[in-house]
Amino acid sequence: MVPKCRSCGEFRPSTSGSLQRSRPGCPRRRKYTHHSFVSPVCRFQKRNARASKEFTFETNSMIAIRPGPGGVREQDGYIVKLDRRIKTALDETRLLLLGSQVLFGFLLESVFQNAFETLSRFSQYLVCAALALMVLSLGCLIAPSMQHRIVENGQSTARLEEATTSLAEWGLVSFLASLGLAMFIVFERIFGEVAGATAGAVSAALTGFFWFGFAWLIGKRGRQLMEEIAPTPLSTKIEQMLTEARVIIPGCQALLGFQLIAMLTHAFDELPFDAKIMHAAGLCLVAIAMILLMTPAALHREAFGGNDSETFLRLGSGFIIAASLPLALGISADVYVVFLKITHAIALSIAASVALLLAMLLLWYLYPIWLRANRA
């Protein structure tokens, strides 16, 4: 039996109904045509007729903008969603910390090397200055993770992205200055003061050009902020929390490794007994910080089976916030040891250690707590 079209009432030789709807006069075809999904190609063709408009399409992770014919291209590339931009910012901060830990470790270990005594007195004092700058750089680079945990409670916000950018820039400035001083120190010992000054100035200028000059030349075309009111998904919060643990760990591993090596050198044996105690205390504090930072990953595997959970998010955030305190205390303890070995002045060493400890506590705890209190 030939089926009858339910829309137009005519008998059409089809059992699926597709041929009836393919007839130009079929009401169901007209309804389907006017009220159904329009493919992206059709949308592009329609918008193509308006030269001043742009064709946009959105995916799960980014929005791409393409100009229509005759239109002005105001944006190059992609405007990435806020969650992904925060994750990228944290990864970039981690990359900066990986580079910083090398110089930080060199400055800590240099005072325990046999050739350190051959440096000029001026170069030895520059080691103190370079070390202080590197501590400030580490403080600025770790600070965004602390603000994300304390202020934003793991939520992705445009304020956090701006703060991460600003703190990373300040951290790079301190790193740049410390690198220039380190280059002067090593070149001055071998080739003299003129070569050392030239090497330090050239390295600082070259670093500044690549880190800041290029950004100034390119401009801020890719830094449009789009504040999103949607809450950050739990899986994204956990991923960002684990990334922040990986951000802080490089500072721990550099310090812990060089602290262990320093205790096996002859220069360490010549330190006063109180400096040895301070160094041992700093070693224990950094080891505690390392244990706390590695705990979230272990818990995620063993207790939660890799599944997302609000309980795990709260525990992991608590471990990260708690780990930064012994890390700051351990760094300040080693600053005291290095300053004491170079200057032989207890008062100056204590002042430098306390000042840098307060700077780290201000960046990691006091300022984020103040921001959170004012927001509430």
Secondary structure, 3 states (H helix, E strand, C coil): CCCECCCCCCECCCCCCHHHHHCCCCHHHHHHHHHCCCCHHHHHHHHHCCCCCEEEEECCCEEEEEECCCCCCCCCCEEECHHHHHHHHHHHHHHHHHHHHHHHHHHHHHCCCHHHHHCCHHHHHHHHHHHHHHHHHHHHHHHHHHHHHHCCCCCCCHHHHHHHHHHHHHHHHHHHHHHHHHHHHHHHHHHCHHHHHHHHHHHHHHHHHHHHHHHHHHCCCCCCCCCCCCCCCHHHHHHHHHHHHHHHHHHHHHHHHHHHHHCCCHHHHCCCHHHHHHHHHHHHHHHHHHHHHHHHHHHHHHCCCCCCCHHHHHHHHHHHHHHHHHHHHHHHHHHHHHHHHHHCCHHHHHHHHHHHHHHHHHHHHHHHHHHHHHHC
